[in-house]
Amino acid sequence: MTRSVFRFAQWSISQEKVAAVPQITHELECVVCHDSSGPCRGFETARDWAFRHSGLNPSHTAYRETAHRNWRATLLE
């Protein structure tokens, strides 16, 4: 027979607040071909990529945005 010990603990989760880590990045993905801008610090950079992509591929007019945020879980004592 195996015995187990479980410890119940309280955790907190909050946005990462390190200067070197961007608060949020944006990524736009073409719904037609699944090409993407990659993560960008500013939405305008991802948007500009989408404009160029649509200009080169006139039938590619639908995009999906993914916003990336960094979070940290902390064990409460």
Buried (B, 14 or more C-beta within 10 A) or exposed (E): EEEEEEEEEEEEEEEEEEEEEBEEBBBBBBEBEEBBBEBBEEBEBBBBBBEEBBEEEEEBEEBEEEEEEEEEEEEEE
